[in-house]
Amino acid sequence: MALRGKHILIGITGGIAAYKIPLLVRLLIKEGAEVRVMMTEAAAQFVSPFTLATLTGAPVGMDFRRPDGTWNNHVAWAHWADLILMAPLTANTLAKIVNGQADNFPLAVLMSAECPVWLSPSMDLEMYRYPAVRDNMAKAASYGMRVIPAEEGELASGLKGQGRMPEPEHLFELIRQHFQNRPPLPDLTGKKVLITAGPTYEHLDPVRFIGNHSSGKTGKALAEAFRDAGAEVSLIIGPNHVVDGSEDYEVVPVTSANDMFEEVKKRLDNSHIAVFAAAVADYQPAEVKDNKIKKADERLTIELVRNPDILAYAGRHKKPGQVIVGFALETDRELENAKEKLARKNADMIVLNSLRDPGAGFATDTNKITVIHRDGNTRSYPLKDKKALAYDILHELEKHL
Ligand code: CTP
């Protein structure tokens, strides 16, 4: 089950090799992958969306409108994927990809991708060697996409030459190898993992709150990494735009630090691992007004009271064998502050991110972290996307299991 938990999105365009994609889908699913398919109108002339929907157990993405009239969120499709493979890819769609044209659903998904994108251009030999097509393949490669060379052999035209889509078994093998290049995740099957994420909002009155810029992206990436490792995940997340209900783990939306604390307390004792990635407000208004606060004097003083420290609570109630991970966002004396925080809150590991690093921090897709262990060992990682860092954090955490 080398592909357990991996999300693979296949985009089919209108080429004859489309009829082979159901076989690829079956191979991937057998190896544990979750597969979704999107296709162009032309592709549906070659292979039935119904076949693919049946095999994958999910609707096939063809349109920005779902049959019930709601929006088929192409960004959510893109972000779901750990790998997007366009196969077979026609010369026409290849040209649109390199020109940034998004006049159909699969193209819009592809342009929203955060994961690797692979292309398998397949066409007749003359088309395959046509200069503009060659240029487009080179351009796609220069944009960071992996272009899988077509194979030599018999073509639909009856001619022989380069242009065939690699057989499903071959494409499957490339995908398997790709995911195996990462060191294998620890097997967390049967382990319960609790993660806090996002900001908290502390209400002042019915319309206002005190909040912060946390996006919840790191917490979501962690939830996905733990899910990939087979764990049972509960993500307790403050107000955010990153979860959309399509997650295949428990998501518990909360608003304030108190709400978050209550939800953590319900699950903490049963959790093997608890990761506190939320940016919890340290204070809340001493009083929440029933009516909107009207402006009056030049100055307004709001009294704040301390919020519960959720991580510190978890540290105080730590059970034998339980692993507790905290986060620290520091602006000065980073390492000392983080080490001090680890000890004070009785965590096993602290993930430190510094606001000084460009590309690191709250709303970005990337981050730069240093992991500090209880025994004083530390390791710094280069700037990476948050999903890759979540995998690194899991590997660091393995030492405590
Ligand atoms: N945290 C928490 N509950 C709080 C405050 C923080 O669970 N009320 C957790 C965060 O999720 C994070 C860690 O504690 O894992 C560090 O939070 P931070 O606010 O940086 O630390 P503090 O201890 O509040 O220290 P300071 O405000 O002095 O930086």
Residues whose N, C-alpha, C, O or C-beta is under 5 A from the ligand:
A	BS01	CTP	F276 A277 A278 A279 V280 A281 D282 N307 P308 D309 I310 L311 G326 F327 A328 L329
